[in-house]
């Protein structure tokens, strides 16, 4: 049973907690993370969820994601999720999420990480992930349109690929 910390709308911890699956109280929010791993070819590592997962069974998703459990920071949740889901170890204590997207009941932090991973060395499948593969932005957008990938906004997928080299609203490689 997962226990989540409850945040207020300003992302301050309230000192309260809830169980996964409970109804959210008015003004209660929780923290979700996603880690998007990119290889030197500019492809994102994507995962196929196990068919017995409650949400989006058997569908493809970004590299890893999940809810922070009580007591975890965003980066700690990201490290744990990537280890649990694809058995890969990352050190993120000095990283901030590249972007945060607010949703109805929480905050969704996205970490964009460049990593040259040989997927043949990952211990898969895991309890949550059937398989992984590298995919281009175009591959992922096509998979979304075919109903094979979780239906993220196509513009979000484009943004994740565009932001992988720098944080912020503009491309720092274009700065002069």
NORDAJO-V786354 format. One record per residue. N is the residue number from 0. RES is the residue in one small letter. OMEGA is omega in whole degrees, -180 to 180 (* if undefined). Layout:
n: {N;N}
res: {RES;RES}
omega: {OMEGA;OMEGA}
This chain:
n: {0;1;2;3;4;5;6;7;8;9;10;11;12;13;14;15;16;17;18;19;20;21;22;23;24;25;26;27;28;29;30;31;32;33;34;35;36;37;38;39;40;41;42;43;44;45;46;47;48;49;50;51;52;53;54;55;56;57;58;59;60;61;62;63;64;65;66;67;68;69;70;71;72;73;74;75;76;77;78;79;80;81;82;83;84;85;86;87;88;89;90;91;92;93;94;95;96;97;98;99;100;101;102;103;104;105;106;107;108;109;110;111;112;113;114;115;116;117;118;119;120;121;122;123;124;125;126;127;128;129;130;131;132;133;134;135;136;137;138;139;140;141;142;143;144;145;146;147;148;149;150;151;152;153;154;155;156;157;158;159;160;161;162;163;164;165;166;167;168;169;170;171;172;173;174;175}
res: {x;x;x;x;x;x;x;x;x;x;x;x;x;x;x;x;x;x;x;x;x;x;x;x;x;x;x;x;x;x;x;x;x;x;x;x;x;x;x;x;x;x;x;x;x;x;x;x;x;x;x;x;x;x;x;x;x;x;x;x;x;x;x;x;x;x;x;x;x;x;x;x;x;x;x;x;x;x;x;x;x;x;x;x;x;x;x;x;x;x;x;x;x;x;x;x;x;x;x;x;x;x;x;x;x;x;x;x;x;x;x;x;x;x;x;x;x;x;x;x;x;x;x;x;x;x;x;x;x;x;x;x;x;x;x;x;x;x;x;x;x;x;x;x;x;x;x;x;x;x;x;x;x;x;x;x;x;x;x;x;x;x;x;x;x;x;x;x;x;x;x;x;x;x;x;x}
omega: {180;173;-179;168;177;178;170;-175;178;179;173;175;-179;-174;178;179;177;175;174;179;177;176;179;172;175;178;179;-178;176;-174;176;178;170;173;177;-180;180;178;-179;178;-180;178;177;172;178;-178;171;-179;176;-177;179;177;-177;180;176;-178;176;-177;177;-176;174;-170;177;177;177;-179;172;176;-175;177;-179;167;178;-177;178;177;179;178;-179;-177;-179;177;-179;-171;-177;177;178;-178;175;173;-174;-174;179;-178;170;176;178;176;176;178;177;173;-171;-175;179;-176;-176;-179;178;174;180;-170;173;-179;178;-173;171;-174;176;-180;179;178;-178;-1;173;180;-176;-171;178;-177;176;174;175;-179;176;176;-179;177;-177;179;177;179;176;-178;178;-180;-179;-175;176;-171;173;171;179;180;176;179;178;-180;178;178;-179;-175;-171;-179;-178;176;176;-174;178;-178;-177;178;-180;-178;177;*}
